[in-house]
Amino acid sequence: LIPPNSESFSKVIRAWNLDELHEKQYGLPGSSVENAWRWLDELLQRERKGDVDLGPAPELFSSILKTAARSSARGENMLTVGLATFWAMKESRFPPNTSL
């Protein structure tokens, strides 16, 4: 059994983001970006628990935010995903640039 690493988490998150933007996506609009957020949240939780081999790349946060913005889904779930991603990024090792 090969344990997951940051790269494997990143690939799964990116795959869900790509699925969200395809016309024929798996599930309802918004569900794929919600899955991407769940995987990022799992990665963050594992990092917080001290798994030194795991940690998000900064672009994972922005990719979820961009996908949520470009999604055809319109509703509270997209706002929830966007806010959760933003706050997680703000609390991470990669806070957003506040000089904008």
Backbone as a ProteinNet text record, in pm:
[ID]
protein_1_A
[PRIMARY]
LIPPNSESFSKVIRAWNLDELHEKQYGLPGSSVENAWRWLDELLQRERKGDVDLGPAPELFSSILKTAARSSARGENMLTVGLATFWAMKESRFPPNTSL
[TERTIARY]
84.6	0	88.6	65.8	142.7	61.3	117.8	42.9	30.1	-78.7	-95.1	9.3	42.8	133.9	70.2	140.5	86.1	53.7	138.2	116	-12	-36.3	-157.9	-282.2	-277.8	-390.3	-412.4	-303.9	-313.3	-377.1	-339.9	-396.3	-545.5	-586.8	-730.2	-806.6	-753.2	-819.1	-829.9	-723.1	-725.9	-823.4	-831.6	-926.6	-1070.1	-1102.9	-1238.7	-1265.3	-1165	-1181.9	-1207.6	-1131.9	-1153.1	-1291.8	-1334.4	-1467.4	-1576.1	-1558.5	-1658.3	-1675.2	-1568	-1572.9	-1612.3	-1621.1	-1666.6	-1817.5	-1864.2	-2008.5	-2079.2	-2018.8	-2078.6	-2006.4	-2034.2	-1965.2	-2036.6	-1967.3	-2020.6	-2099	-2228.8	-2309.8	-2369.6	-2422	-2487.1	-2384.6	-2421.5	-2329.8	-2290.8	-2161.7	-2111.2	-2061.1	-2108.8	-2070.3	-1922.6	-1866.8	-1725.7	-1632.4	-1663.4	-1579.3	-1597.1	-1713.5	-1731.3	-1641.2	-1631	-1540.8	-1394.9	-1359.3	-1222.7	-1193.8	-1290.5	-1272.1	-1259.2	-1338.3	-1329.2	-1189.9	-1133.5	-999.3	-894.5	-909.3	-815.2	-827.9	-949.2	-970.9	-907.8	-921.1	-858.6	-706.2	-649.6	-505.8	-461.8	-537.5	-505.6	-514.9	-617.3	-632.8	-515	-472.5	-359.1	-230.5	-215.1	-98.1	-101.3	-218.7	-232.9	-202.6	-231.7	-206.6	-59.5	22	164.9	223	146.4	200.6	290.2	420.5	516.1	529	482	489.7	373.5	279.4	161.9	150.7	106.7	82.9	37.4	-48.8	-100.9	-2.9	-11.5	59	-29.8	28.8	-53	-154.2	-119.3	-211.8	-337.2	-338.7	-460.7	-573.9	-541.1	-644.4	-702.9	-614.3	-663.1	-735.5	-694.4	-762.8	-906.9	-928.7	-1065.8	-1147.9	-1089	-1161.1	-1197.4	-1103.4	-1129.5	-1235	-1228	-1325.8	-1464.8	-1474.9	-1605.3	-1661.3	-1574.2	-1618.4	-1662.3	-1597.9	-1628.3	-1737.7	-1776.3	-1876.5	-2012	-2090.1	-2226.9	-2319.5	-2271.1	-2351.1	-2369.3	-2487.2	-2518.5	-2598	-2541.6	-2613.6	-2524.9	-2586.3	-2516.9	-2398	-2406.3	-2295.1	-2166.5	-2175.7	-2056.1	-1999.6	-2087.3	-2041.8	-1973.4	-2031.2	-1973.3	-1835.3	-1821.7	-1692.1	-1590.7	-1632	-1541.2	-1494.2	-1586.9	-1550.2	-1461.3	-1496.6	-1416.9	-1275.1	-1262.8	-1131.4	-1050.6	-1115.5	-1047.4	-996.7	-1082	-1041.6	-933.6	-941.9	-837.4	-704	-707.9	-586.3	-529.1	-615.8	-572.5	-504.6	-549.5	-493.6	-374.4	-346.4	-240.8	-103.6	-6.4	129.3	135.3	27.3	25.4	-89.6	-86.8	-197.5	-201.4	-321.4	-331.8	-253	-211	-139.4	-236.1	-213.5	-307.2	-274	-170.2	-133.5	-209.3	-304.2	-379.4	-478.8
-118.6	0	124.3	212.8	336.6	448.1	515.3	623.2	744.5	820.5	940.2	1045.3	1127.2	1238.4	1365.7	1475.1	1603.2	1601.7	1535	1529.6	1453.4	1342.7	1265.8	1344.2	1414.5	1499.4	1608.9	1671.1	1777.6	1728.9	1609.8	1555.4	1529	1478.8	1453.5	1585.4	1684.2	1815.7	1878	1871.9	1929.3	1854.3	1723.3	1645.4	1686.8	1705.4	1750.2	1890.2	1979.3	2113	2107	2023.9	2009.7	1953.5	1856.8	1799.3	1905.7	1995.5	2101.6	2188.9	2211	2302.9	2236.4	2103.3	2034	2041.9	2046.9	2053.5	1929	1813.7	1688.3	1643.8	1710.3	1677.6	1567	1512.8	1407.8	1475	1450.1	1507.4	1641.8	1707.6	1837.1	1949.8	2062	2175.5	2215.9	2232.3	2268.5	2150.5	2030.5	1915	1878.5	1900.3	1864.5	1959.6	2088.5	2182.5	2161	2117.1	2080	1961.6	1865.5	1751.7	1797.2	1890.2	1943.5	2007.5	2085.5	2148.7	2043.5	1938.3	1833.1	1770.1	1746.3	1688	1786.2	1913.5	2013.5	2022.4	2020.4	2024.5	1902.8	1786.2	1664.7	1680.1	1735.1	1758.3	1854.2	1961.1	2058.2	1995.7	1913.6	1847.8	1755	1680.3	1589.8	1668.2	1781.3	1865.5	1917.5	1962.5	2012.6	1904.9	1779.9	1669.1	1630.4	1696.1	1673.4	1582	1547.4	1465	1553.3	1543.5	1632.9	1608.6	1494.6	1465	1526	1585.4	1640.4	1790.3	1860.2	2002.9	2053.5	2152.2	2201.7	2293.4	2293	2392.6	2517.3	2635.2	2756.9	2767.9	2715.3	2727.8	2642.7	2546.6	2467.7	2555.5	2650.1	2740.9	2824.9	2885.3	2971.7	2892	2767.5	2688.6	2657.5	2632	2607.1	2735.4	2847.8	2975.7	3010.7	2991.6	3021.1	2927.1	2800.1	2704	2737.3	2773	2810.7	2933.2	3027.5	3148.4	3118.2	3021.1	2988.3	2882.8	2821.9	2715.4	2769.7	2682.2	2720.6	2714.4	2660.4	2650.5	2789.5	2815.5	2942.3	2908.8	2937.5	2908	2922.2	2896.5	2912.2	2817.6	2700.7	2606.8	2663.7	2740.6	2799.7	2908.8	2984.4	3085.1	3018	2909.7	2836.1	2781.6	2722.6	2669.6	2783.2	2893.1	3007.1	3064	3083.8	3137.7	3041.8	2914	2814.9	2809	2814.6	2811.4	2935.5	3051.5	3177.1	3176.3	3137.7	3137.9	3033.4	2920.4	2818.2	2870.5	2941.6	2998.4	3104	3184.7	3290.4	3232.1	3115.2	3050.5	2959.9	2941.4	2848.7	2915.6	2839.9	2894.1	2991.9	2999.9	3082.2	3184	3277.7	3373.7	3460.9	3507.4	3591.4	3721.1	3774.7	3901	4012	4074.7	4175.4	4314.8	4329.4	4462.7	4500.6	4418.9	4450.3	4560.6
0	0	0	-93.1	-103.3	-37.3	63.3	129.8	37.8	52.5	-30.3	5.9	-92.4	-67.3	-123.4	-110.9	-156.9	-305.4	-383.1	-527.9	-561.8	-494.1	-523.6	-484.3	-371.4	-333.3	-437.7	-482.7	-582.7	-711.7	-754.7	-879.3	-865.8	-751.5	-729.5	-726	-657.7	-649.1	-787.5	-864	-1000.2	-1090.5	-1074.5	-1155.3	-1125.3	-996.8	-963.3	-1017.8	-1012.1	-1068.2	-1218.3	-1289.3	-1433.6	-1464.4	-1385.2	-1405.4	-1390.9	-1296.1	-1273.7	-1397.1	-1469.8	-1583.5	-1714.7	-1717.5	-1837.8	-1850	-1973.4	-1996.5	-1944	-1965.1	-1918.7	-1792.4	-1684.3	-1560	-1484.3	-1388.2	-1302.7	-1191	-1182.2	-1074.1	-1109.8	-1010.8	-1027.4	-1036.6	-1101.7	-1104.7	-962.7	-941.8	-809.8	-729.1	-761.1	-678.8	-695.1	-812.3	-832.7	-759.2	-759.6	-685.2	-534.8	-492.4	-350.9	-316.2	-407	-384.3	-380.2	-467.5	-465.9	-330.6	-279.7	-148.9	-38.3	-42.9	59.9	63.2	-55.3	-60.7	-10	-43.3	8.8	160.7	211.3	355.6	423.6	362.8	417	420.3	314.9	308.9	419.7	439.6	544.6	683.6	704.8	835	862.7	762.6	781.5	810.3	743.4	769.2	913.7	959.5	1096.8	1200.9	1166.8	1260.1	1264.3	1183.1	1189.6	1084.4	983.2	875.5	789.5	813.1	747.7	597.9	549.4	405.8	328.2	399.2	333.5	358.1	257	266.2	131	130	2.9	-68.5	-198	-277.8	-281.1	-282.3	-277.1	-390.5	-507.8	-621.8	-607.2	-515.7	-495.4	-443.8	-356.6	-305.4	-418.7	-497.9	-605.3	-713.1	-737.2	-839.8	-797.7	-671.1	-624.7	-631.5	-591.9	-599.8	-744.6	-835.8	-977.3	-1035	-997.8	-1048.9	-996.9	-870.5	-814.3	-886.5	-919.5	-990.1	-1133	-1197.7	-1338.1	-1353.4	-1244.3	-1248.8	-1293.7	-1355.9	-1392.7	-1271.2	-1162.1	-1039.2	-980.2	-937.1	-871	-746.6	-634.8	-512.4	-391.2	-279.1	-152	-139.2	-204.1	-193.5	-253.3	-360.5	-420.1	-329.7	-267.1	-172	-53.1	-5.8	107.3	72.1	-46.3	-90.3	-103	-163.2	-180.4	-47.8	44.3	175.3	253.8	252.1	324.7	268.3	136.3	72.9	108.2	102.1	135.4	279.3	373	514.3	540.9	474	490.5	436.7	324.7	268.3	363.1	420.4	511.8	635.6	680.7	799.7	766.4	638.9	596.8	598.2	551.3	533.8	417.9	339.1	217.7	222.7	318.3	323.7	198.1	162.3	41.2	58.4	-52.8	-51.9	-13.3	99.9	149.1	100.8	20.2	-28.9	-155.1	-196.6	-319.7	-297.8
[MASK]
++++++++++++++++++++++++++++++++++++++++++++++++++++++++++++++++++++++++++++++++++++++++++++++++++++

